[in-house]
Amino acid sequence: MQGWMKTVMASSTSSGDLTKIANNLAYIAGKSPPGMGSWAAISNEGVAKAKAGDLDGAKASCKKCHDLYKEKYKQTMRDRPW
């Protein structure tokens, strides 16, 4: 997942391409790992923000998910196929 996030997701957020951000967040929503119950909801919140033209709101959903799950994911699932 780290490679995908650094290449695909980072490039869409850096460019501000709201369509790509929405599509990427929808993809991420479908990849919710076990034990991370709000993952899909947070991602879908970002999809809605991106579709509404709210770049900052979409990025805020990324931060929200990272704040909740990044460390736990790295510690327990980093080697899990994504």
C-alpha positions in Angstrom: 0.0 0.0 0.0 2.8 2.4 0.8 4.1 2.3 -2.8 0.6 2.9 -4.2 0.0 5.8 -1.8 3.3 7.5 -2.6 2.8 7.2 -6.4 -0.8 7.2 -7.2 -2.5 9.0 -4.3 0.2 11.5 -3.7 0.3 12.5 -7.4 -3.4 13.1 -7.5 -3.5 15.2 -4.3 -0.4 17.2 -5.4 -1.9 18.0 -8.7 -5.3 18.8 -7.2 -7.1 16.6 -9.7 -10.4 16.2 -7.9 -11.6 13.5 -10.3 -8.5 11.3 -9.7 -8.7 12.0 -5.9 -12.4 10.9 -5.8 -11.6 7.8 -7.8 -8.5 6.9 -5.7 -10.4 7.5 -2.4 -13.2 5.2 -3.7 -10.6 2.6 -4.4 -9.2 3.0 -1.0 -12.6 2.7 0.6 -12.9 -0.8 -0.9 -9.6 -1.9 0.7 -10.7 -1.4 4.3 -8.5 -3.7 6.5 -10.0 -5.7 9.3 -10.2 -3.9 12.6 -10.2 -0.4 11.0 -13.9 0.2 11.0 -14.0 3.8 10.0 -11.6 3.4 7.1 -14.3 3.1 4.4 -16.5 5.9 5.9 -13.6 8.3 6.0 -12.6 7.5 2.5 -16.1 7.9 1.2 -16.3 11.2 3.0 -13.3 12.3 1.0 -14.9 11.1 -2.2 -17.9 13.3 -1.5 -15.7 16.3 -0.7 -13.7 15.8 -3.9 -16.8 15.4 -6.0 -18.1 18.6 -4.5 -15.0 20.5 -5.5 -13.6 20.7 -2.0 -9.9 19.9 -2.3 -9.1 20.8 1.3 -11.9 18.7 2.6 -10.8 15.7 0.5 -7.2 16.1 1.9 -8.6 16.4 5.4 -10.2 13.0 5.0 -6.7 11.6 4.2 -5.3 13.2 7.3 -8.2 11.9 9.4 -7.6 8.4 8.3 -3.8 8.7 8.6 -4.2 10.1 12.2 -6.4 7.1 13.1 -4.8 4.2 11.3 -1.4 4.8 9.8 0.7 3.7 12.8 -1.5 0.7 13.5 -1.4 -0.3 9.9 2.4 0.0 9.7 2.9 -2.0 12.9 0.4 -4.8 12.2 -0.2 -5.0 8.5 2.6 -3.5 6.5 3.5 -6.8 4.9 -0.1 -7.7 4.1 -0.8 -7.8 0.3 -2.8 -4.8 -0.7 
